[in-house]
């Protein structure tokens, strides 16, 4: 049981929430546009993304340990949302074993991707390859996106557009590209905000080992202001989308999370340099991402359901 608990820490199930809402969103868009939903394809997409996420987390765990960023971070800067799972600095697992688990998980993700590409279309492979390059090399050489100030962008693209497009495409190969892309920007921006604020506690450790992400490059005080813009952008996008009739009016359900966004912004402005006091904002940003994406999905599902009922009555 002790070993199992250690490996649960390594694969970080609670962080699987980073990918699941966007899968639901993609399926919701397919339902809204064509009243179609295939449970098998949905579950295969879900498991493929979970394997890919575990591959990302284990790779990042291994390479952050190798770079010493998880070793030099101060104990007072460690939070449940930053500094990794801590299993490697604590010597609970061999680094090589963590890396091997990552390779195996990426292998399973690849197998699922190939199958979905075979039964639904080659676009799945292109999206999967882009996701692999963005996620696996977040901290891994030679690309090391996080060190080049590109990590936030690539994570936003992966957990937003790539997953949403893929999830919609397996349900509906005649992909409604404009609607799906616009919708996917909402989880994409919000997951970038999650990564953004999670870098605040690691600021000094990242700076020491040369992990020059955007927060390190800009500084925490200015980054706190940009964080506020990241949280505001999805709401502006939804309101404009409804006004210009790209989104159904039910997409305005996302406005229900505005109070949470405001609270997160206020906490970050006040405690950007106090990692332990920032924990509620770290947790709140994850919650904001999940709830906003699910509410947007609910808006598409609800509008599609109403349209289907209307069609039946007219018939």
C-alpha contacts under 8 A as a table, 3 or more apart, distances in Angstrom:
res1	aa1	res2	aa2	distance
1	X	4	X	4.95
1	X	5	X	6.16
2	X	5	X	5.22
2	X	6	X	6.38
3	X	6	X	5.07
3	X	7	X	6.34
4	X	7	X	5.19
4	X	8	X	6.14
5	X	8	X	5.01
5	X	9	X	6.33
6	X	9	X	5.13
6	X	10	X	6.46
6	X	87	X	6.98
6	X	92	X	7.20
6	X	93	X	7.86
7	X	10	X	4.79
7	X	11	X	6.25
8	X	11	X	5.35
8	X	12	X	5.88
8	X	13	X	6.94
9	X	12	X	5.10
9	X	13	X	7.85
9	X	85	X	5.81
9	X	87	X	7.42
10	X	57	X	7.59
10	X	58	X	6.69
10	X	61	X	7.83
10	X	85	X	5.95
10	X	87	X	6.99
10	X	98	X	7.73
11	X	54	X	5.43
11	X	57	X	6.55
11	X	58	X	6.67
12	X	15	X	5.61
12	X	16	X	7.19
12	X	54	X	7.62
12	X	57	X	7.59
12	X	85	X	7.62
13	X	16	X	5.24
13	X	17	X	7.90
14	X	17	X	6.21
15	X	18	X	5.70
16	X	19	X	5.87
16	X	20	X	6.63
16	X	50	X	6.47
16	X	53	X	6.80
17	X	20	X	5.28
17	X	21	X	6.72
17	X	290	X	7.10
18	X	21	X	7.05
18	X	159	X	6.93
18	X	191	X	7.11
18	X	286	X	7.99
18	X	290	X	7.69
19	X	22	X	5.79
19	X	23	X	6.70
19	X	49	X	6.72
19	X	50	X	7.43
19	X	53	X	7.57
19	X	159	X	5.84
19	X	163	X	7.32
20	X	23	X	5.16
20	X	24	X	6.44
20	X	46	X	6.92
20	X	49	X	7.89
21	X	24	X	5.10
21	X	25	X	6.18
21	X	187	X	8.00
21	X	290	X	6.11
21	X	293	X	5.92
21	X	294	X	6.06
22	X	25	X	4.85
22	X	26	X	6.20
22	X	159	X	6.80
22	X	160	X	6.41
22	X	163	X	6.06
22	X	164	X	5.13
22	X	167	X	7.81
22	X	184	X	7.44
22	X	187	X	6.67
22	X	293	X	6.90
23	X	26	X	5.26
23	X	27	X	6.40
23	X	42	X	7.87
23	X	45	X	7.47
23	X	46	X	6.92
23	X	163	X	6.19
23	X	164	X	5.69
23	X	167	X	5.25
23	X	168	X	7.84
24	X	27	X	5.22
24	X	28	X	6.08
24	X	167	X	7.61
24	X	294	X	7.39
24	X	297	X	6.67
25	X	28	X	4.96
25	X	29	X	6.25
25	X	164	X	6.33
25	X	167	X	7.86
25	X	168	X	7.90
25	X	184	X	7.96
25	X	293	X	6.84
25	X	294	X	7.02
25	X	296	X	7.26
25	X	297	X	4.77
26	X	29	X	5.25
26	X	30	X	6.48
26	X	163	X	7.64
26	X	164	X	4.50
26	X	165	X	6.28
26	X	166	X	7.32
26	X	167	X	4.74
26	X	168	X	4.13
26	X	169	X	7.83
26	X	180	X	7.27
27	X	30	X	5.13
27	X	31	X	6.30
27	X	37	X	6.91
27	X	42	X	7.45
27	X	167	X	5.85
27	X	168	X	5.10
27	X	171	X	6.58
28	X	31	X	5.03
28	X	32	X	6.08
28	X	168	X	7.76
28	X	297	X	5.46
28	X	298	X	7.46
28	X	300	X	5.71
28	X	301	X	5.43
29	X	32	X	4.98
29	X	33	X	6.12
29	X	168	X	6.54
29	X	180	X	6.93
29	X	297	X	7.39
29	X	300	X	6.06
29	X	301	X	7.55
30	X	33	X	5.24
30	X	34	X	5.86
30	X	35	X	6.77
30	X	36	X	6.18
30	X	37	X	7.23
30	X	168	X	5.49
30	X	169	X	7.90
30	X	171	X	6.20
30	X	172	X	5.83
31	X	34	X	5.41
31	X	35	X	4.11
31	X	36	X	4.92
31	X	37	X	6.20
31	X	300	X	7.58
31	X	301	X	6.52
31	X	304	X	6.30
32	X	35	X	5.88
32	X	300	X	5.40
32	X	301	X	5.92
32	X	303	X	6.64
32	X	304	X	4.21
32	X	305	X	7.64
33	X	176	X	7.68
33	X	304	X	7.22
34	X	172	X	7.66
35	X	304	X	6.74
35	X	308	X	7.44
36	X	171	X	6.75
36	X	172	X	7.34
37	X	42	X	7.92
37	X	171	X	6.03
38	X	41	X	5.55
38	X	42	X	6.22
38	X	171	X	6.28
39	X	42	X	4.95
39	X	43	X	6.11
40	X	43	X	5.24
40	X	44	X	6.16
41	X	44	X	5.09
41	X	45	X	6.08
41	X	116	X	7.66
41	X	170	X	6.36
41	X	171	X	6.96
42	X	45	X	5.16
42	X	46	X	6.16
42	X	167	X	7.17
42	X	170	X	7.71
42	X	171	X	7.60
43	X	46	X	4.85
43	X	47	X	6.16
44	X	47	X	5.25
44	X	48	X	5.97
44	X	112	X	6.77
44	X	116	X	7.91
45	X	48	X	5.06
45	X	49	X	6.11
45	X	112	X	7.75
45	X	167	X	6.54
46	X	49	X	5.32
46	X	50	X	6.20
47	X	50	X	4.99
47	X	51	X	6.13
47	X	109	X	7.71
48	X	51	X	5.28
48	X	52	X	6.23
48	X	108	X	7.20
48	X	109	X	4.62
48	X	110	X	7.72
48	X	112	X	5.77
48	X	113	X	6.89
49	X	52	X	4.93
49	X	53	X	6.05
49	X	109	X	6.91
49	X	163	X	7.96
50	X	53	X	5.03
50	X	54	X	6.21
51	X	54	X	5.19
51	X	55	X	6.16
51	X	105	X	5.00
51	X	106	X	6.32
51	X	108	X	6.54
51	X	109	X	5.36
52	X	55	X	4.92
52	X	56	X	6.23
52	X	105	X	6.41
52	X	106	X	5.56
52	X	109	X	5.57
52	X	132	X	7.66
53	X	56	X	4.94
53	X	57	X	6.15
54	X	57	X	5.07
54	X	58	X	6.04
54	X	102	X	6.58
54	X	105	X	6.52
55	X	58	X	5.41
55	X	59	X	6.06
55	X	101	X	7.33
55	X	102	X	4.14
55	X	103	X	6.60
55	X	104	X	7.80
55	X	105	X	5.29
55	X	106	X	5.36
55	X	136	X	7.01
56	X	59	X	5.25
56	X	60	X	6.06
56	X	102	X	7.11
56	X	135	X	5.52
56	X	136	X	5.18
56	X	138	X	7.93
57	X	60	X	5.17
57	X	61	X	5.97
57	X	102	X	7.76
58	X	61	X	4.89
58	X	62	X	6.12
58	X	98	X	5.81
58	X	99	X	6.21
58	X	101	X	7.07
58	X	102	X	5.19
59	X	62	X	5.17
59	X	63	X	6.13
59	X	98	X	7.55
59	X	99	X	5.95
59	X	102	X	5.87
59	X	136	X	6.45
59	X	139	X	7.76
59	X	140	X	7.05
60	X	63	X	5.22
60	X	64	X	5.72
60	X	136	X	7.65
60	X	138	X	7.02
60	X	139	X	5.74
60	X	140	X	6.97
61	X	64	X	5.40
61	X	65	X	6.22
61	X	84	X	6.18
61	X	85	X	7.46
61	X	88	X	7.84
61	X	98	X	7.69
62	X	65	X	5.25
62	X	66	X	6.28
62	X	88	X	7.92
62	X	95	X	6.00
62	X	96	X	7.88
62	X	98	X	6.50
62	X	99	X	6.11
63	X	66	X	4.83
63	X	67	X	6.05
63	X	139	X	6.15
63	X	140	X	5.83
64	X	67	X	5.10
64	X	68	X	6.17
64	X	69	X	5.55
64	X	70	X	5.99
64	X	139	X	6.87
65	X	68	X	4.98
65	X	69	X	6.29
65	X	70	X	5.48
65	X	71	X	6.81
65	X	88	X	6.86
65	X	89	X	7.27
66	X	69	X	7.89
67	X	70	X	7.92
67	X	209	X	6.85
68	X	71	X	4.95
68	X	72	X	6.23
68	X	209	X	6.98
69	X	72	X	5.50
69	X	73	X	6.34
69	X	83	X	7.95
69	X	205	X	5.60
69	X	206	X	6.03
69	X	208	X	7.81
69	X	209	X	6.09
70	X	73	X	5.67
70	X	83	X	5.68
70	X	84	X	6.87
70	X	86	X	7.39
70	X	89	X	6.82
70	X	205	X	7.63
71	X	89	X	6.09
72	X	205	X	5.74
73	X	77	X	6.64
73	X	78	X	7.17
73	X	83	X	7.16
73	X	202	X	6.65
73	X	204	X	7.31
73	X	205	X	4.85
74	X	77	X	5.29
74	X	78	X	6.76
74	X	205	X	7.69
75	X	78	X	5.34
76	X	275	X	7.56
76	X	276	X	7.24
77	X	201	X	5.30
77	X	202	X	6.78
77	X	275	X	5.52
77	X	276	X	6.87
78	X	82	X	6.30
78	X	83	X	5.84
78	X	201	X	6.87
78	X	202	X	7.76
78	X	275	X	7.55
78	X	276	X	7.81
79	X	82	X	5.34
79	X	83	X	7.01
79	X	201	X	7.43
79	X	275	X	7.20
79	X	276	X	6.70
79	X	279	X	6.85
80	X	279	X	7.88
81	X	84	X	7.61
81	X	198	X	6.40
81	X	279	X	7.88
81	X	282	X	6.81
81	X	283	X	7.63
82	X	198	X	5.74
82	X	199	X	7.20
82	X	201	X	6.82
82	X	202	X	6.85
83	X	86	X	6.99
83	X	202	X	6.55
85	X	88	X	7.84
86	X	89	X	5.45
86	X	90	X	6.10
87	X	90	X	5.15
87	X	91	X	6.17
87	X	92	X	5.28
87	X	93	X	6.35
88	X	91	X	4.96
88	X	92	X	6.10
88	X	93	X	5.98
88	X	94	X	7.05
88	X	95	X	6.53
89	X	92	X	7.94
91	X	94	X	7.06
93	X	97	X	7.03
93	X	98	X	7.34
94	X	97	X	5.37
94	X	98	X	6.77
95	X	98	X	5.22
95	X	99	X	6.42
96	X	99	X	5.08
96	X	100	X	6.19
97	X	100	X	5.06
97	X	101	X	6.30
98	X	101	X	5.26
98	X	102	X	6.44
99	X	102	X	5.07
99	X	103	X	6.40
100	X	103	X	5.08
100	X	104	X	6.24
101	X	104	X	5.14
101	X	105	X	6.14
102	X	105	X	5.17
102	X	106	X	6.17
103	X	106	X	5.18
103	X	107	X	6.20
104	X	107	X	4.95
104	X	108	X	6.43
105	X	108	X	5.14
105	X	109	X	6.22
106	X	109	X	4.99
106	X	110	X	6.11
107	X	110	X	5.06
107	X	111	X	6.34
108	X	111	X	5.12
108	X	112	X	6.36
109	X	112	X	5.28
109	X	113	X	6.11
110	X	113	X	4.93
110	X	114	X	6.12
110	X	128	X	7.70
111	X	114	X	5.19
111	X	115	X	6.31
112	X	115	X	5.16
112	X	116	X	6.19
113	X	116	X	5.19
113	X	117	X	6.05
113	X	124	X	6.52
113	X	125	X	6.17
113	X	128	X	6.64
114	X	117	X	5.04
114	X	118	X	6.15
114	X	124	X	7.84
114	X	125	X	6.55
115	X	118	X	5.03
115	X	119	X	6.35
116	X	119	X	5.23
116	X	120	X	5.62
116	X	121	X	7.15
116	X	124	X	6.78
116	X	170	X	7.23
117	X	120	X	5.29
117	X	121	X	4.57
117	X	122	X	4.80
117	X	123	X	6.86
117	X	124	X	5.11
117	X	125	X	5.95
118	X	121	X	6.00
118	X	122	X	6.95
120	X	124	X	7.82
120	X	169	X	7.80
120	X	170	X	5.83
120	X	173	X	6.80
121	X	124	X	6.24
121	X	170	X	7.90
121	X	173	X	7.22
122	X	125	X	5.54
122	X	126	X	6.92
123	X	126	X	5.13
123	X	127	X	6.28
123	X	166	X	7.99
124	X	127	X	5.20
124	X	128	X	6.03
124	X	166	X	6.12
124	X	169	X	7.77
124	X	170	X	7.85
125	X	128	X	4.94
125	X	129	X	6.00
126	X	129	X	5.23
126	X	130	X	6.25
127	X	130	X	5.14
127	X	131	X	6.13
127	X	162	X	5.92
127	X	163	X	7.93
127	X	166	X	6.73
128	X	131	X	5.01
128	X	132	X	6.12
128	X	162	X	7.97
129	X	132	X	5.02
129	X	133	X	6.25
130	X	133	X	5.26
130	X	134	X	6.20
130	X	158	X	7.85
130	X	162	X	7.87
131	X	134	X	5.13
131	X	135	X	5.86
131	X	158	X	5.56
131	X	162	X	6.86
132	X	135	X	5.24
132	X	136	X	5.42
132	X	137	X	7.68
133	X	136	X	5.79
133	X	137	X	5.88
134	X	137	X	5.89
134	X	138	X	6.18
134	X	145	X	7.70
134	X	151	X	8.00
134	X	154	X	5.51
134	X	155	X	6.82
134	X	158	X	6.88
135	X	138	X	5.29
135	X	154	X	7.60
135	X	155	X	6.89
135	X	158	X	7.46
136	X	139	X	7.58
136	X	140	X	6.72
137	X	140	X	4.45
137	X	141	X	6.53
137	X	142	X	7.61
137	X	143	X	5.82
137	X	144	X	5.47
137	X	145	X	6.46
138	X	143	X	7.50
138	X	144	X	5.28
138	X	145	X	4.85
138	X	146	X	5.54
138	X	151	X	5.96
139	X	143	X	7.62
139	X	144	X	4.37
139	X	145	X	6.19
139	X	146	X	5.79
139	X	147	X	7.10
140	X	143	X	6.57
140	X	144	X	5.06
141	X	144	X	5.15
144	X	147	X	5.52
144	X	148	X	6.77
145	X	148	X	5.21
145	X	149	X	6.52
145	X	150	X	5.02
145	X	151	X	4.75
145	X	154	X	7.81
146	X	149	X	5.50
146	X	150	X	5.70
146	X	151	X	4.09
146	X	152	X	7.29
146	X	211	X	6.54
146	X	212	X	6.91
146	X	213	X	5.27
147	X	150	X	7.50
147	X	151	X	7.50
147	X	210	X	6.88
147	X	211	X	4.34
147	X	212	X	4.73
147	X	213	X	5.49
148	X	151	X	7.39
148	X	211	X	7.65
148	X	212	X	6.16
148	X	213	X	6.35
149	X	152	X	7.33
149	X	212	X	6.04
149	X	213	X	4.24
149	X	214	X	4.95
149	X	217	X	7.76
150	X	153	X	5.36
150	X	154	X	6.29
150	X	213	X	7.11
150	X	214	X	7.63
151	X	154	X	5.29
151	X	155	X	6.05
151	X	213	X	6.92
152	X	155	X	5.28
152	X	156	X	6.08
152	X	192	X	5.39
152	X	195	X	6.38
152	X	196	X	6.75
152	X	213	X	7.87
152	X	214	X	7.68
153	X	156	X	5.16
153	X	157	X	6.23
153	X	192	X	6.89
154	X	157	X	5.01
154	X	158	X	6.02
155	X	158	X	5.05
155	X	159	X	6.04
155	X	188	X	7.73
155	X	191	X	7.37
155	X	192	X	6.38
155	X	195	X	7.95
156	X	159	X	5.55
156	X	160	X	5.65
156	X	161	X	7.89
156	X	187	X	7.73
156	X	188	X	4.27
156	X	189	X	5.87
156	X	190	X	7.68
156	X	191	X	5.80
156	X	192	X	4.78
157	X	160	X	5.19
157	X	161	X	5.40
157	X	162	X	6.22
157	X	188	X	5.82
158	X	161	X	6.21
158	X	162	X	4.92
158	X	163	X	6.26
158	X	188	X	7.46
159	X	162	X	6.39
159	X	163	X	5.61
159	X	164	X	7.62
159	X	187	X	7.06
159	X	188	X	5.78
159	X	191	X	6.93
160	X	163	X	5.95
160	X	164	X	6.00
160	X	184	X	4.89
160	X	185	X	5.89
160	X	186	X	7.16
160	X	187	X	5.06
160	X	188	X	3.63
160	X	189	X	7.42
160	X	191	X	7.60
161	X	164	X	5.22
161	X	165	X	5.70
161	X	180	X	7.80
161	X	181	X	6.05
161	X	184	X	4.73
161	X	185	X	6.37
161	X	188	X	6.56
162	X	165	X	5.31
162	X	166	X	6.06
163	X	166	X	5.10
163	X	167	X	5.98
164	X	167	X	5.17
164	X	168	X	6.13
164	X	180	X	7.10
164	X	184	X	5.81
165	X	168	X	5.25
165	X	169	X	5.93
165	X	175	X	7.99
165	X	177	X	7.96
165	X	180	X	6.36
165	X	181	X	7.19
165	X	184	X	7.57
166	X	169	X	5.04
166	X	170	X	6.29
167	X	170	X	5.63
167	X	171	X	6.81
168	X	171	X	5.32
168	X	172	X	5.91
168	X	173	X	7.76
168	X	175	X	6.97
168	X	180	X	7.71
169	X	172	X	4.84
169	X	173	X	4.74
169	X	174	X	7.30
169	X	175	X	5.67
170	X	173	X	6.20
172	X	175	X	5.77
175	X	180	X	7.86
176	X	179	X	5.79
176	X	180	X	6.04
177	X	180	X	5.21
177	X	181	X	5.94
178	X	181	X	5.28
178	X	182	X	6.16
179	X	182	X	5.31
179	X	183	X	6.06
179	X	246	X	6.53
179	X	247	X	7.45
180	X	183	X	5.12
180	X	184	X	5.93
181	X	184	X	5.09
181	X	185	X	6.48
182	X	185	X	5.48
182	X	186	X	7.55
183	X	186	X	5.84
183	X	187	X	7.88
184	X	187	X	5.81
184	X	188	X	6.10
185	X	188	X	4.77
185	X	189	X	5.86
185	X	234	X	7.54
186	X	189	X	5.44
186	X	190	X	6.30
186	X	234	X	5.06
186	X	237	X	7.64
186	X	293	X	7.17
187	X	190	X	5.04
187	X	191	X	5.91
187	X	289	X	6.35
187	X	292	X	7.78
187	X	293	X	5.85
188	X	191	X	5.40
188	X	192	X	6.23
189	X	192	X	5.08
189	X	193	X	6.31
189	X	230	X	6.37
189	X	231	X	7.74
189	X	233	X	7.68
189	X	234	X	7.02
190	X	193	X	4.88
190	X	194	X	6.39
190	X	230	X	6.86
190	X	231	X	6.55
190	X	234	X	7.55
190	X	285	X	7.82
190	X	288	X	7.70
190	X	289	X	5.33
191	X	194	X	4.85
191	X	195	X	6.39
191	X	286	X	7.66
191	X	289	X	6.29
192	X	195	X	5.13
192	X	196	X	5.94
192	X	230	X	7.97
193	X	196	X	4.76
193	X	197	X	6.14
193	X	227	X	6.27
193	X	230	X	6.05
193	X	231	X	7.01
193	X	285	X	7.24
194	X	197	X	5.55
194	X	198	X	6.13
194	X	282	X	7.21
194	X	285	X	5.72
194	X	286	X	6.06
194	X	289	X	7.80
195	X	198	X	5.11
195	X	199	X	6.46
196	X	199	X	5.54
196	X	200	X	7.39
196	X	215	X	6.95
196	X	227	X	7.12
197	X	200	X	5.48
197	X	224	X	7.92
197	X	227	X	7.17
197	X	282	X	6.53
198	X	201	X	6.50
198	X	202	X	7.46
198	X	282	X	6.49
199	X	202	X	5.16
199	X	203	X	5.99
199	X	215	X	6.65
200	X	203	X	5.18
200	X	215	X	7.10
200	X	220	X	6.46
200	X	272	X	6.71
200	X	273	X	7.22
200	X	275	X	7.08
201	X	204	X	7.84
201	X	273	X	7.61
201	X	274	X	7.60
201	X	275	X	4.90
202	X	205	X	5.36
202	X	206	X	5.81
203	X	206	X	5.33
203	X	207	X	6.10
203	X	215	X	7.35
203	X	216	X	6.11
203	X	220	X	7.77
204	X	207	X	4.99
204	X	208	X	6.10
205	X	208	X	5.13
205	X	209	X	6.53
206	X	209	X	5.52
206	X	210	X	6.13
206	X	211	X	4.72
206	X	212	X	6.74
206	X	213	X	7.89
206	X	216	X	7.28
207	X	210	X	5.23
207	X	211	X	5.84
207	X	212	X	6.32
207	X	216	X	6.26
208	X	211	X	7.60
211	X	216	X	7.82
212	X	215	X	7.75
212	X	216	X	5.42
212	X	217	X	6.00
213	X	216	X	5.38
213	X	217	X	6.27
214	X	217	X	4.91
214	X	218	X	5.94
215	X	218	X	5.22
215	X	219	X	5.44
215	X	220	X	6.03
215	X	223	X	5.83
216	X	219	X	5.33
216	X	220	X	7.26
218	X	222	X	6.39
218	X	223	X	6.29
219	X	222	X	5.82
219	X	223	X	5.99
220	X	223	X	4.82
220	X	224	X	6.00
220	X	272	X	6.36
220	X	273	X	6.97
221	X	224	X	5.30
221	X	225	X	7.01
221	X	269	X	7.69
221	X	272	X	6.72
221	X	273	X	7.88
222	X	225	X	5.28
222	X	226	X	6.54
223	X	226	X	4.95
223	X	227	X	6.02
224	X	227	X	5.00
224	X	228	X	6.61
224	X	265	X	7.86
224	X	268	X	6.05
224	X	269	X	5.68
224	X	272	X	6.45
225	X	228	X	5.23
225	X	229	X	6.77
225	X	269	X	7.11
226	X	229	X	5.03
226	X	230	X	6.28
227	X	230	X	5.03
227	X	231	X	6.43
227	X	265	X	7.28
228	X	231	X	5.26
228	X	232	X	6.28
228	X	265	X	5.47
229	X	232	X	5.03
229	X	233	X	6.02
230	X	233	X	5.43
230	X	234	X	7.55
231	X	234	X	6.57
231	X	235	X	7.85
231	X	261	X	6.35
231	X	265	X	7.87
232	X	235	X	5.74
232	X	236	X	6.62
232	X	261	X	7.80
233	X	236	X	5.21
233	X	237	X	6.16
234	X	237	X	4.96
234	X	238	X	6.20
235	X	238	X	5.15
235	X	239	X	6.20
235	X	254	X	7.37
235	X	255	X	6.76
236	X	239	X	5.25
236	X	240	X	6.10
237	X	240	X	5.28
237	X	241	X	5.91
238	X	241	X	4.87
238	X	242	X	6.16
238	X	247	X	7.33
238	X	251	X	6.84
238	X	252	X	6.81
238	X	254	X	7.97
239	X	242	X	5.24
239	X	243	X	6.19
239	X	252	X	6.97
240	X	243	X	4.98
240	X	244	X	6.06
241	X	244	X	5.32
241	X	245	X	5.90
241	X	246	X	4.91
241	X	247	X	5.18
242	X	245	X	4.82
242	X	246	X	5.93
242	X	247	X	4.78
242	X	248	X	5.99
242	X	249	X	5.66
242	X	251	X	7.32
242	X	252	X	7.66
243	X	246	X	7.78
244	X	247	X	7.83
245	X	248	X	6.63
247	X	250	X	7.97
247	X	251	X	6.34
248	X	251	X	5.70
248	X	299	X	7.48
248	X	300	X	7.22
248	X	303	X	7.04
249	X	252	X	5.89
249	X	299	X	7.93
250	X	253	X	5.89
250	X	296	X	7.98
250	X	299	X	4.58
250	X	300	X	7.02
250	X	302	X	7.43
250	X	303	X	6.59
251	X	254	X	6.32
251	X	295	X	7.52
251	X	296	X	5.29
251	X	297	X	7.97
251	X	298	X	7.94
251	X	299	X	4.72
251	X	300	X	6.83
252	X	255	X	5.64
252	X	296	X	7.66
252	X	299	X	7.55
253	X	256	X	5.84
253	X	295	X	5.80
253	X	296	X	6.56
253	X	299	X	6.44
254	X	257	X	5.97
254	X	258	X	7.80
254	X	291	X	8.00
254	X	292	X	5.25
254	X	293	X	7.69
254	X	295	X	5.36
254	X	296	X	5.79
255	X	258	X	5.40
256	X	259	X	7.36
257	X	260	X	5.37
257	X	261	X	6.41
257	X	288	X	6.73
257	X	291	X	7.20
257	X	292	X	6.38
258	X	261	X	5.05
258	X	262	X	6.18
259	X	262	X	5.08
259	X	263	X	6.22
260	X	263	X	5.10
260	X	264	X	6.24
260	X	284	X	7.10
260	X	288	X	6.72
261	X	264	X	5.14
261	X	265	X	6.23
261	X	284	X	7.95
261	X	285	X	7.57
261	X	288	X	6.73
262	X	265	X	5.18
262	X	266	X	6.22
263	X	266	X	5.19
263	X	267	X	6.22
263	X	281	X	7.79
264	X	267	X	5.21
264	X	268	X	6.13
264	X	280	X	7.81
264	X	281	X	4.90
264	X	284	X	6.22
264	X	285	X	6.69
265	X	268	X	5.16
265	X	269	X	6.13
265	X	281	X	7.78
266	X	269	X	5.26
266	X	270	X	6.30
267	X	270	X	5.18
267	X	271	X	5.91
267	X	272	X	7.78
267	X	278	X	6.78
267	X	280	X	7.88
267	X	281	X	6.09
268	X	271	X	5.23
268	X	272	X	5.00
268	X	278	X	6.56
268	X	281	X	6.49
269	X	272	X	5.88
271	X	274	X	5.06
271	X	275	X	7.30
271	X	277	X	6.20
271	X	278	X	5.63
272	X	275	X	7.11
272	X	278	X	6.67
274	X	277	X	5.58
274	X	278	X	6.14
275	X	278	X	4.94
275	X	279	X	6.62
276	X	279	X	5.52
277	X	280	X	7.08
278	X	281	X	5.39
278	X	282	X	6.35
279	X	282	X	4.91
279	X	283	X	6.17
280	X	283	X	5.16
280	X	284	X	5.83
281	X	284	X	4.72
281	X	285	X	5.95
282	X	285	X	5.36
282	X	286	X	6.71
283	X	286	X	5.39
283	X	287	X	6.33
284	X	287	X	4.95
284	X	288	X	5.95
285	X	288	X	4.92
285	X	289	X	6.22
286	X	289	X	5.20
286	X	290	X	6.33
287	X	290	X	5.17
287	X	291	X	5.98
288	X	291	X	5.30
288	X	292	X	5.81
289	X	292	X	5.47
289	X	293	X	6.11
290	X	293	X	5.43
290	X	294	X	6.11
291	X	294	X	5.12
291	X	295	X	5.98
292	X	295	X	5.12
292	X	296	X	6.17
293	X	296	X	5.13
293	X	297	X	6.20
294	X	297	X	4.90
294	X	298	X	6.04
295	X	298	X	4.87
295	X	299	X	6.18
296	X	299	X	5.03
296	X	300	X	6.58
297	X	300	X	5.22
297	X	301	X	6.19
298	X	301	X	4.99
298	X	302	X	5.84
299	X	302	X	5.25
299	X	303	X	6.13
300	X	303	X	5.25
300	X	304	X	6.03
301	X	304	X	5.13
301	X	305	X	6.00
302	X	305	X	5.04
302	X	306	X	6.17
303	X	306	X	5.21
303	X	307	X	6.16
304	X	307	X	5.09
304	X	308	X	6.14
305	X	308	X	5.08
305	X	309	X	6.28
306	X	309	X	5.15
306	X	310	X	6.16
307	X	310	X	5.06
307	X	311	X	6.23
308	X	311	X	5.17
308	X	312	X	6.36
309	X	312	X	5.13
309	X	313	X	6.27
310	X	313	X	5.19
310	X	314	X	6.19
311	X	314	X	5.14
311	X	315	X	6.13
312	X	315	X	5.10
